[in-house]
């Protein structure tokens, strides 16, 4: 299993949103600047994350993206499955995958691959976006809250107009 740039950049973008959770929408260009990533590529990733229900977009001059749920409820596994698809090390342990002979008997290495897959998924489930927020981020986010309009106000304004 290898995590592509899609998964790596998606996690980084979501951690920026998690850091600023409750501070209103964050524009793509700001996420791109903070993480030194392509804004065009981030738009594609955020579109997938929006379709998957992990982020919401807010339109307007002060629009951008916000997490659809609290950072503590979004696991790294959920993000990577959405962006990468399968995380299985081999096809036979993937959903709907098979190995072995025509009678459906599993190959001799199947328990090894199944255990590896289970361990990886369990490990990724043990981390949420909140776990990845840098230690200094809450203080920075608190300063931004004072300067930014409430997220609910911006979302309400965007849906009205």
ZIGIBEL-V909275 format. One record per residue. RES is the residue in one letter. NEAR is the number of other ideal C-beta (glycine too) atoms within 8 Angstrom. Layout:
res = [RES/RES]
near = [NEAR/NEAR]
This chain:
res = [X/X/X/X/X/X/X/X/X/X/X/X/X/X/X/X/X/X/X/X/X/X/X/X/X/X/X/X/X/X/X/X/X/X/X/X/X/X/X/X/X/X/X/X/X/X/X/X/X/X/X/X/X/X/X/X/X/X/X/X/X/X/X/X/X/X/X/X/X/X/X/X/X/X/X/X/X/X/X/X/X/X/X/X/X/X/X/X/X/X/X/X/X/X/X/X/X/X/X/X/X/X/X/X/X/X/X/X/X/X/X/X/X/X/X/X/X/X/X/X/X/X/X/X/X/X/X/X/X/X/X/X/X/X/X/X/X/X/X/X/X/X/X/X/X/X/X/X/X/X/X/X/X/X/X/X/X/X/X/X/X]
near = [6/3/7/7/6/9/12/9/13/15/12/10/15/15/11/13/15/14/11/11/11/6/10/12/12/12/9/11/7/10/16/12/7/7/10/5/11/6/10/6/10/14/9/8/13/13/8/11/15/12/6/7/5/13/12/9/10/13/6/9/3/9/11/12/14/14/14/7/7/8/12/7/6/14/9/12/10/9/16/14/10/11/12/11/4/7/11/11/8/9/7/12/12/9/4/4/10/6/9/10/5/3/5/7/5/9/7/4/6/12/7/7/13/9/8/10/12/8/8/11/10/8/8/12/9/5/9/11/15/9/6/10/12/5/5/6/9/8/7/9/13/8/8/10/9/6/5/8/7/7/11/6/8/15/11/8/9/11/6/5/6]
